[in-house]
Amino acid sequence: MPAPKILISMDIEGVAGVWRPEQTQAGNGEYERARRWMTEEANAAVCGALAGGAGEVLVNDSHGHFGNLLADLLDPRAQLIQGKPRTLGMMAGVEQDVDGVLMIGWHARAKTRGVLAHTSNSFAFARVWLGGLELGEVGLYAALAGELGVPVLLVSGCDVLADEVAALLPHTDMSVLKWSDGARSGRSLSPQAACAQIEQASHQAVLRLQGEGAPPAWTLPTPLTLRVQCQTPALADVFSLWPAVQREDGDTLSLPCASVQDAVRSLNALAAMSSVLR
């Protein structure tokens, strides 16, 4: 195959050394240190992908306000996607003839013991199901990429996330950088060791894409139903203003969706609606 085009989607909660909410939120020195580690892990993935034969690399800043990565420190061989709102959210760029995705710095779904675990928006959503499966961000966005025929080659993050990936994406490589003792505690590789591991894993994942044993794109049958348990009934009140939303009980609602892309866009629209109660 021609030299593949690779999308690296970067989150921050799964970055080595990140344990506390303040490290993920702008406005303090801990965040500034964490976003530098995030940028260094992005660079490690870029180096590994290019060494593995990638011809072009896009890096998607996928955390929070989508403006965390330090552009002046990013490997100049990569192109950077930042800013919001955007239609495909954490998977923006996958529509640009991408051949494979690396999810670096991601985290486990809500209601697990993973480090800083949540799904999409910790203020708004307690649990999310799509097509009858309870999914976190890895599952939601792997299905979105899969709908476009693009496989997830590699995921990095904590050991709880590794169990989630193994169950949903058994052919996808996993790089465990830290081990959870709880939502905000555990042990971690150093940033330097984590970057070395990510570079090697990215190298191998892109090589595998071009040879035998490349992972398949992961897809969900459509149409499907997006189902959400809200953090509070008050949030369900707000979301139920959307005419297509069906209220199931005090804090749970559902929404019919023609595609995974529609489901992800709907979930992100609900997250935006939740801001009226902040």
Contacts in CASP RR format, 6 or more apart in sequence:
PFRMAT RR
TARGET T0000
AUTHOR 0000-0000-0000
METHOD contacts of the structure
MODEL  1
MPAPKILISMDIEGVAGVWRPEQTQAGNGEYERARRWMTEEANAAVCGAL
AGGAGEVLVNDSHGHFGNLLADLLDPRAQLIQGKPRTLGMMAGVEQDVDG
VLMIGWHARAKTRGVLAHTSNSFAFARVWLGGLELGEVGLYAALAGELGV
PVLLVSGCDVLADEVAALLPHTDMSVLKWSDGARSGRSLSPQAACAQIEQ
ASHQAVLRLQGEGAPPAWTLPTPLTLRVQCQTPALADVFSLWPAVQREDG
DTLSLPCASVQDAVRSLNALAAMSSVLR
1 99 0 8 1.000
1 210 0 8 1.000
3 53 0 8 1.000
3 54 0 8 1.000
3 55 0 8 1.000
3 56 0 8 1.000
4 53 0 8 1.000
4 54 0 8 1.000
4 55 0 8 1.000
4 99 0 8 1.000
4 100 0 8 1.000
4 206 0 8 1.000
4 209 0 8 1.000
4 210 0 8 1.000
5 54 0 8 1.000
5 55 0 8 1.000
5 56 0 8 1.000
5 57 0 8 1.000
5 58 0 8 1.000
5 96 0 8 1.000
5 97 0 8 1.000
5 98 0 8 1.000
5 99 0 8 1.000
5 100 0 8 1.000
6 49 0 8 1.000
6 54 0 8 1.000
6 55 0 8 1.000
6 56 0 8 1.000
6 57 0 8 1.000
6 58 0 8 1.000
6 98 0 8 1.000
6 99 0 8 1.000
6 100 0 8 1.000
6 101 0 8 1.000
6 102 0 8 1.000
6 153 0 8 1.000
6 206 0 8 1.000
7 57 0 8 1.000
7 58 0 8 1.000
7 59 0 8 1.000
7 60 0 8 1.000
7 91 0 8 1.000
7 93 0 8 1.000
7 94 0 8 1.000
7 96 0 8 1.000
7 98 0 8 1.000
7 100 0 8 1.000
7 101 0 8 1.000
7 102 0 8 1.000
7 150 0 8 1.000
8 42 0 8 1.000
8 45 0 8 1.000
8 46 0 8 1.000
8 49 0 8 1.000
8 57 0 8 1.000
8 58 0 8 1.000
8 59 0 8 1.000
8 60 0 8 1.000
8 78 0 8 1.000
8 101 0 8 1.000
8 102 0 8 1.000
8 104 0 8 1.000
9 60 0 8 1.000
9 62 0 8 1.000
9 90 0 8 1.000
9 91 0 8 1.000
9 101 0 8 1.000
9 102 0 8 1.000
9 103 0 8 1.000
9 104 0 8 1.000
9 106 0 8 1.000
9 141 0 8 1.000
10 38 0 8 1.000
10 41 0 8 1.000
10 42 0 8 1.000
10 45 0 8 1.000
10 59 0 8 1.000
10 60 0 8 1.000
10 61 0 8 1.000
10 62 0 8 1.000
10 63 0 8 1.000
10 68 0 8 1.000
10 69 0 8 1.000
10 104 0 8 1.000
10 105 0 8 1.000
11 62 0 8 1.000
11 63 0 8 1.000
11 90 0 8 1.000
11 103 0 8 1.000
11 104 0 8 1.000
11 105 0 8 1.000
11 106 0 8 1.000
11 107 0 8 1.000
11 137 0 8 1.000
12 18 0 8 1.000
12 23 0 8 1.000
12 24 0 8 1.000
12 34 0 8 1.000
12 35 0 8 1.000
12 38 0 8 1.000
12 63 0 8 1.000
12 68 0 8 1.000
12 105 0 8 1.000
13 24 0 8 1.000
13 63 0 8 1.000
13 105 0 8 1.000
13 106 0 8 1.000
13 107 0 8 1.000
13 115 0 8 1.000
13 116 0 8 1.000
13 117 0 8 1.000
13 118 0 8 1.000
14 105 0 8 1.000
14 106 0 8 1.000
14 107 0 8 1.000
14 115 0 8 1.000
14 116 0 8 1.000
14 156 0 8 1.000
14 157 0 8 1.000
14 158 0 8 1.000
14 161 0 8 1.000
14 177 0 8 1.000
14 178 0 8 1.000
15 34 0 8 1.000
15 37 0 8 1.000
15 38 0 8 1.000
15 41 0 8 1.000
15 105 0 8 1.000
15 157 0 8 1.000
15 177 0 8 1.000
15 194 0 8 1.000
16 37 0 8 1.000
16 41 0 8 1.000
16 177 0 8 1.000
16 178 0 8 1.000
16 188 0 8 1.000
16 189 0 8 1.000
16 190 0 8 1.000
16 191 0 8 1.000
16 193 0 8 1.000
16 194 0 8 1.000
17 23 0 8 1.000
17 34 0 8 1.000
17 37 0 8 1.000
17 178 0 8 1.000
17 188 0 8 1.000
17 191 0 8 1.000
17 194 0 8 1.000
18 24 0 8 1.000
18 34 0 8 1.000
18 37 0 8 1.000
18 115 0 8 1.000
18 116 0 8 1.000
19 115 0 8 1.000
19 116 0 8 1.000
19 184 0 8 1.000
19 185 0 8 1.000
19 186 0 8 1.000
19 188 0 8 1.000
20 30 0 8 1.000
20 184 0 8 1.000
21 116 0 8 1.000
21 184 0 8 1.000
22 28 0 8 1.000
22 30 0 8 1.000
22 31 0 8 1.000
23 30 0 8 1.000
23 31 0 8 1.000
23 33 0 8 1.000
23 34 0 8 1.000
24 31 0 8 1.000
24 34 0 8 1.000
24 63 0 8 1.000
24 64 0 8 1.000
24 116 0 8 1.000
25 31 0 8 1.000
26 65 0 8 1.000
26 68 0 8 1.000
35 68 0 8 1.000
35 69 0 8 1.000
35 70 0 8 1.000
36 70 0 8 1.000
36 73 0 8 1.000
37 191 0 8 1.000
38 63 0 8 1.000
38 68 0 8 1.000
38 69 0 8 1.000
38 105 0 8 1.000
39 69 0 8 1.000
39 70 0 8 1.000
39 73 0 8 1.000
39 74 0 8 1.000
40 73 0 8 1.000
40 191 0 8 1.000
40 195 0 8 1.000
41 104 0 8 1.000
41 105 0 8 1.000
41 156 0 8 1.000
41 191 0 8 1.000
41 194 0 8 1.000
41 195 0 8 1.000
41 198 0 8 1.000
42 59 0 8 1.000
42 69 0 8 1.000
42 74 0 8 1.000
42 75 0 8 1.000
42 78 0 8 1.000
42 104 0 8 1.000
43 73 0 8 1.000
43 74 0 8 1.000
43 75 0 8 1.000
43 195 0 8 1.000
44 194 0 8 1.000
44 195 0 8 1.000
44 196 0 8 1.000
44 198 0 8 1.000
44 199 0 8 1.000
44 202 0 8 1.000
45 59 0 8 1.000
45 102 0 8 1.000
45 104 0 8 1.000
45 154 0 8 1.000
45 198 0 8 1.000
45 199 0 8 1.000
45 202 0 8 1.000
46 57 0 8 1.000
46 59 0 8 1.000
46 74 0 8 1.000
46 75 0 8 1.000
46 77 0 8 1.000
46 78 0 8 1.000
46 202 0 8 1.000
47 75 0 8 1.000
47 199 0 8 1.000
47 202 0 8 1.000
48 198 0 8 1.000
48 199 0 8 1.000
48 200 0 8 1.000
48 202 0 8 1.000
48 203 0 8 1.000
48 206 0 8 1.000
49 57 0 8 1.000
49 102 0 8 1.000
49 202 0 8 1.000
49 203 0 8 1.000
49 205 0 8 1.000
49 206 0 8 1.000
50 57 0 8 1.000
50 77 0 8 1.000
51 199 0 8 1.000
51 203 0 8 1.000
52 202 0 8 1.000
52 203 0 8 1.000
52 204 0 8 1.000
52 206 0 8 1.000
52 207 0 8 1.000
53 206 0 8 1.000
53 207 0 8 1.000
53 210 0 8 1.000
54 206 0 8 1.000
56 79 0 8 1.000
57 77 0 8 1.000
57 78 0 8 1.000
57 79 0 8 1.000
58 78 0 8 1.000
58 79 0 8 1.000
58 80 0 8 1.000
58 81 0 8 1.000
58 93 0 8 1.000
58 96 0 8 1.000
58 98 0 8 1.000
59 69 0 8 1.000
59 74 0 8 1.000
59 78 0 8 1.000
59 79 0 8 1.000
59 80 0 8 1.000
59 81 0 8 1.000
60 81 0 8 1.000
60 90 0 8 1.000
60 91 0 8 1.000
60 92 0 8 1.000
60 93 0 8 1.000
61 67 0 8 1.000
61 68 0 8 1.000
61 69 0 8 1.000
61 80 0 8 1.000
61 81 0 8 1.000
61 82 0 8 1.000
61 83 0 8 1.000
62 89 0 8 1.000
62 90 0 8 1.000
62 91 0 8 1.000
62 92 0 8 1.000
64 84 0 8 1.000
65 83 0 8 1.000
65 84 0 8 1.000
66 82 0 8 1.000
66 83 0 8 1.000
66 84 0 8 1.000
66 86 0 8 1.000
66 89 0 8 1.000
67 82 0 8 1.000
67 83 0 8 1.000
69 80 0 8 1.000
69 82 0 8 1.000
71 80 0 8 1.000
71 82 0 8 1.000
74 80 0 8 1.000
81 92 0 8 1.000
81 93 0 8 1.000
85 268 0 8 1.000
85 272 0 8 1.000
86 92 0 8 1.000
87 261 0 8 1.000
87 265 0 8 1.000
88 94 0 8 1.000
88 95 0 8 1.000
88 144 0 8 1.000
88 261 0 8 1.000
88 264 0 8 1.000
89 264 0 8 1.000
89 268 0 8 1.000
90 137 0 8 1.000
90 141 0 8 1.000
91 101 0 8 1.000
91 141 0 8 1.000
91 144 0 8 1.000
91 145 0 8 1.000
91 264 0 8 1.000
94 101 0 8 1.000
94 144 0 8 1.000
94 145 0 8 1.000
94 148 0 8 1.000
94 150 0 8 1.000
95 148 0 8 1.000
98 150 0 8 1.000
99 150 0 8 1.000
99 209 0 8 1.000
100 145 0 8 1.000
100 150 0 8 1.000
100 151 0 8 1.000
100 152 0 8 1.000
100 153 0 8 1.000
100 209 0 8 1.000
101 142 0 8 1.000
101 145 0 8 1.000
101 150 0 8 1.000
101 151 0 8 1.000
101 152 0 8 1.000
101 153 0 8 1.000
102 152 0 8 1.000
102 153 0 8 1.000
102 154 0 8 1.000
102 155 0 8 1.000
102 202 0 8 1.000
102 205 0 8 1.000
103 138 0 8 1.000
103 141 0 8 1.000
103 142 0 8 1.000
103 152 0 8 1.000
103 154 0 8 1.000
103 155 0 8 1.000
103 156 0 8 1.000
104 154 0 8 1.000
104 155 0 8 1.000
104 156 0 8 1.000
104 198 0 8 1.000
105 156 0 8 1.000
105 157 0 8 1.000
105 177 0 8 1.000
106 137 0 8 1.000
106 138 0 8 1.000
106 155 0 8 1.000
106 156 0 8 1.000
106 157 0 8 1.000
106 161 0 8 1.000
107 114 0 8 1.000
107 115 0 8 1.000
107 116 0 8 1.000
107 117 0 8 1.000
107 118 0 8 1.000
107 137 0 8 1.000
107 157 0 8 1.000
107 158 0 8 1.000
107 161 0 8 1.000
108 114 0 8 1.000
108 115 0 8 1.000
108 117 0 8 1.000
108 136 0 8 1.000
108 158 0 8 1.000
108 160 0 8 1.000
108 161 0 8 1.000
108 164 0 8 1.000
109 117 0 8 1.000
109 118 0 8 1.000
109 119 0 8 1.000
109 128 0 8 1.000
109 134 0 8 1.000
109 135 0 8 1.000
109 136 0 8 1.000
109 137 0 8 1.000
109 138 0 8 1.000
109 164 0 8 1.000
110 117 0 8 1.000
110 118 0 8 1.000
110 119 0 8 1.000
110 122 0 8 1.000
110 125 0 8 1.000
110 126 0 8 1.000
110 127 0 8 1.000
110 128 0 8 1.000
110 136 0 8 1.000
111 117 0 8 1.000
111 126 0 8 1.000
111 127 0 8 1.000
112 160 0 8 1.000
112 164 0 8 1.000
113 160 0 8 1.000
113 180 0 8 1.000
113 182 0 8 1.000
113 183 0 8 1.000
114 158 0 8 1.000
114 160 0 8 1.000
114 161 0 8 1.000
114 180 0 8 1.000
114 182 0 8 1.000
114 183 0 8 1.000
115 157 0 8 1.000
115 158 0 8 1.000
115 160 0 8 1.000
115 178 0 8 1.000
115 180 0 8 1.000
115 182 0 8 1.000
115 183 0 8 1.000
115 184 0 8 1.000
115 186 0 8 1.000
116 183 0 8 1.000
116 184 0 8 1.000
117 160 0 8 1.000
117 183 0 8 1.000
118 125 0 8 1.000
119 125 0 8 1.000
119 127 0 8 1.000
119 128 0 8 1.000
119 135 0 8 1.000
119 136 0 8 1.000
119 137 0 8 1.000
119 140 0 8 1.000
120 128 0 8 1.000
120 136 0 8 1.000
120 137 0 8 1.000
120 140 0 8 1.000
120 267 0 8 1.000
120 268 0 8 1.000
120 271 0 8 1.000
121 271 0 8 1.000
121 274 0 8 1.000
122 231 0 8 1.000
123 231 0 8 1.000
123 274 0 8 1.000
123 278 0 8 1.000
124 230 0 8 1.000
124 231 0 8 1.000
124 235 0 8 1.000
124 270 0 8 1.000
124 271 0 8 1.000
124 274 0 8 1.000
125 228 0 8 1.000
125 229 0 8 1.000
125 230 0 8 1.000
125 231 0 8 1.000
125 267 0 8 1.000
125 270 0 8 1.000
125 271 0 8 1.000
126 229 0 8 1.000
126 230 0 8 1.000
126 231 0 8 1.000
126 251 0 8 1.000
127 134 0 8 1.000
127 228 0 8 1.000
127 229 0 8 1.000
128 134 0 8 1.000
128 135 0 8 1.000
128 136 0 8 1.000
128 140 0 8 1.000
128 226 0 8 1.000
128 227 0 8 1.000
128 228 0 8 1.000
128 229 0 8 1.000
128 267 0 8 1.000
129 135 0 8 1.000
129 225 0 8 1.000
129 226 0 8 1.000
129 227 0 8 1.000
129 228 0 8 1.000
130 140 0 8 1.000
130 143 0 8 1.000
130 220 0 8 1.000
130 224 0 8 1.000
130 225 0 8 1.000
130 226 0 8 1.000
130 227 0 8 1.000
130 257 0 8 1.000
130 260 0 8 1.000
130 263 0 8 1.000
131 220 0 8 1.000
131 221 0 8 1.000
131 224 0 8 1.000
131 225 0 8 1.000
131 226 0 8 1.000
132 224 0 8 1.000
132 225 0 8 1.000
132 227 0 8 1.000
133 168 0 8 1.000
133 220 0 8 1.000
135 143 0 8 1.000
135 168 0 8 1.000
136 164 0 8 1.000
138 152 0 8 1.000
138 155 0 8 1.000
138 161 0 8 1.000
138 164 0 8 1.000
138 165 0 8 1.000
138 168 0 8 1.000
138 169 0 8 1.000
139 164 0 8 1.000
139 168 0 8 1.000
139 169 0 8 1.000
139 218 0 8 1.000
140 260 0 8 1.000
140 263 0 8 1.000
140 264 0 8 1.000
140 267 0 8 1.000
141 264 0 8 1.000
142 152 0 8 1.000
142 168 0 8 1.000
142 169 0 8 1.000
142 172 0 8 1.000
142 218 0 8 1.000
143 218 0 8 1.000
143 219 0 8 1.000
143 220 0 8 1.000
143 260 0 8 1.000
144 260 0 8 1.000
144 261 0 8 1.000
144 264 0 8 1.000
145 151 0 8 1.000
145 152 0 8 1.000
145 217 0 8 1.000
145 218 0 8 1.000
146 217 0 8 1.000
146 218 0 8 1.000
146 219 0 8 1.000
146 260 0 8 1.000
147 219 0 8 1.000
147 220 0 8 1.000
147 222 0 8 1.000
147 259 0 8 1.000
147 260 0 8 1.000
147 261 0 8 1.000
148 217 0 8 1.000
149 217 0 8 1.000
149 219 0 8 1.000
150 217 0 8 1.000
151 171 0 8 1.000
151 172 0 8 1.000
151 209 0 8 1.000
151 214 0 8 1.000
151 215 0 8 1.000
151 216 0 8 1.000
151 217 0 8 1.000
151 218 0 8 1.000
152 169 0 8 1.000
152 172 0 8 1.000
152 215 0 8 1.000
152 218 0 8 1.000
153 172 0 8 1.000
153 173 0 8 1.000
153 205 0 8 1.000
153 206 0 8 1.000
153 208 0 8 1.000
153 209 0 8 1.000
153 214 0 8 1.000
153 215 0 8 1.000
154 172 0 8 1.000
154 173 0 8 1.000
154 174 0 8 1.000
154 175 0 8 1.000
154 201 0 8 1.000
154 202 0 8 1.000
154 205 0 8 1.000
155 161 0 8 1.000
155 162 0 8 1.000
155 165 0 8 1.000
155 169 0 8 1.000
155 172 0 8 1.000
155 173 0 8 1.000
155 174 0 8 1.000
155 175 0 8 1.000
156 174 0 8 1.000
156 175 0 8 1.000
156 176 0 8 1.000
156 177 0 8 1.000
156 194 0 8 1.000
156 197 0 8 1.000
156 198 0 8 1.000
156 201 0 8 1.000
157 175 0 8 1.000
157 176 0 8 1.000
157 177 0 8 1.000
157 178 0 8 1.000
158 176 0 8 1.000
158 177 0 8 1.000
158 178 0 8 1.000
158 179 0 8 1.000
158 180 0 8 1.000
159 176 0 8 1.000
159 178 0 8 1.000
159 179 0 8 1.000
159 180 0 8 1.000
160 180 0 8 1.000
161 174 0 8 1.000
162 174 0 8 1.000
162 176 0 8 1.000
165 172 0 8 1.000
165 174 0 8 1.000
166 174 0 8 1.000
168 218 0 8 1.000
169 215 0 8 1.000
169 218 0 8 1.000
171 213 0 8 1.000
171 215 0 8 1.000
171 216 0 8 1.000
172 215 0 8 1.000
173 201 0 8 1.000
173 204 0 8 1.000
173 205 0 8 1.000
173 208 0 8 1.000
173 215 0 8 1.000
175 197 0 8 1.000
175 198 0 8 1.000
175 201 0 8 1.000
177 188 0 8 1.000
177 189 0 8 1.000
177 194 0 8 1.000
177 197 0 8 1.000
177 198 0 8 1.000
178 186 0 8 1.000
178 187 0 8 1.000
178 188 0 8 1.000
178 189 0 8 1.000
179 186 0 8 1.000
179 187 0 8 1.000
179 188 0 8 1.000
180 186 0 8 1.000
181 187 0 8 1.000
188 194 0 8 1.000
189 197 0 8 1.000
208 214 0 8 1.000
208 215 0 8 1.000
220 260 0 8 1.000
222 257 0 8 1.000
222 258 0 8 1.000
222 259 0 8 1.000
222 260 0 8 1.000
223 256 0 8 1.000
223 257 0 8 1.000
223 258 0 8 1.000
223 259 0 8 1.000
224 257 0 8 1.000
224 260 0 8 1.000
224 263 0 8 1.000
225 254 0 8 1.000
225 255 0 8 1.000
225 256 0 8 1.000
225 257 0 8 1.000
226 254 0 8 1.000
226 255 0 8 1.000
226 256 0 8 1.000
226 257 0 8 1.000
226 263 0 8 1.000
226 266 0 8 1.000
226 267 0 8 1.000
227 248 0 8 1.000
227 252 0 8 1.000
227 253 0 8 1.000
227 254 0 8 1.000
227 255 0 8 1.000
228 239 0 8 1.000
228 252 0 8 1.000
228 253 0 8 1.000
228 254 0 8 1.000
228 255 0 8 1.000
228 267 0 8 1.000
228 270 0 8 1.000
229 251 0 8 1.000
229 252 0 8 1.000
230 236 0 8 1.000
230 239 0 8 1.000
230 251 0 8 1.000
230 252 0 8 1.000
230 253 0 8 1.000
231 251 0 8 1.000
232 251 0 8 1.000
233 250 0 8 1.000
233 251 0 8 1.000
234 277 0 8 1.000
235 251 0 8 1.000
235 274 0 8 1.000
235 277 0 8 1.000
236 247 0 8 1.000
236 250 0 8 1.000
236 251 0 8 1.000
236 252 0 8 1.000
236 253 0 8 1.000
238 273 0 8 1.000
238 274 0 8 1.000
238 276 0 8 1.000
238 277 0 8 1.000
239 245 0 8 1.000
239 253 0 8 1.000
239 270 0 8 1.000
239 273 0 8 1.000
239 274 0 8 1.000
240 247 0 8 1.000
240 253 0 8 1.000
241 273 0 8 1.000
242 255 0 8 1.000
242 269 0 8 1.000
242 270 0 8 1.000
242 273 0 8 1.000
244 255 0 8 1.000
244 256 0 8 1.000
245 253 0 8 1.000
245 254 0 8 1.000
245 255 0 8 1.000
246 253 0 8 1.000
246 254 0 8 1.000
246 255 0 8 1.000
247 253 0 8 1.000
248 254 0 8 1.000
255 263 0 8 1.000
255 266 0 8 1.000
257 263 0 8 1.000
257 266 0 8 1.000
END
